[in-house]
């Protein structure tokens, strides 16, 4: 079985979010992990729509596979359309996260 990680960015703090995104990008680009997925969840979604550095990193990661943001929370905050415009998919992620863990992905939460 290959190495798989799901990086969940939930913090509203830029420095913590950038750390998680940097790990995800490097794990993918440098072959540290076979599969890397990124999910924005909670306060990080508002950070994503406000901060260009976070947006740029999300787009870099999205070159291989689009990151995903939580639809329930982005709808609640009225930012789903803005997130999609950035190039991040918007989906209900509760089941997505649960299924990834069942498939052997290790969750890392920042």
N, C-alpha and C positions, 0 to 999 in steps of 0.2 A: 504494500500500500504506500502511495506517495505521500509527501508532506503537504498538508493543506491548512491554510489559515484564513479566518474571516476577521478582518480588522474592523471593529465597531468604533466609530468616532462619535462619542456622545457628549463630550465636553463643550462648553461654550468658551473655553479659554484657548486663545490662538496658539500659544506655545505647546500645549498638550496635544491639540489637534494636529499641528504641524509635525510633531514627533511621531504620532501614529501614521500619518500619511507618508512621512519619509521612510518609516520602516516598511510600509506596504510597497512603496515604489522600489526600494532597494531589494526587498525579498523577492520581488518578481524579476527585476532587471538583472540581479546578480545571481539568480538561481538558488537563493537560500531556501526557497520553498517551491514546490512543483505548481501549486495553485494558490492564488491570492485573490480574495474578494474584499471589497470595502463597502461598508454600510454607514451612512450618516443617520444618526438617531438622536432625537431630542434637541437640546440646545445647540448642537453643532450645525443643525440645519439653518438656524438663523445666522450663525457665524458664516456659513457657506454663502449665503446671499449677500452678506455685507462686506466680506473681506476678499480682496483680489488675490492675495497670496494663497489662500485656501482654495479659491476657484482654480487658480493656475495649477496647483498640485493635483486637484481632483481631475483636471483635464489631462495631465500627464499620466496619471494612473489609468484614466479612461481610454487611453490609446490601445490598451490590450483588452480591457473589459470595463464597461461602464460601471462606475459606482452607483449605488442605490441609496435613496433617502426614503424615510418612512412617510407614507402617504397620510396616515391618520394624523400624525403630528404636524406635517406641513399644511394639510388642509385646515387643521385647527388654527394655525397661525397665519393662514392666508398667503402662503409663500410657495405652494406647489408649482405654479406656473413659472415663477422666477427660477426655481431650482431646475426645472426642465429646460429653460432657456440657457442655463449655464452648460447643460450637456450631461446632467446627472439624471438617471431614471428615478421615477417616483412610484413606489409600490408599497403595499402593506407588507411590512417586514417581519412581523411576529412569526408567521409560518416559515418564511424564508430562512430566518436565523435558526429556528428549531430544526428544519430539514437539513441545513448545512451541518449542524452539530451531529445529527444522526448519521450523516454521510462521512463523518470523520474529520470535519474541519475543527481546528482548535480556535476558540474565540479569544481574541485579544481586544481588550476594551481600553480606550483612551478617552 
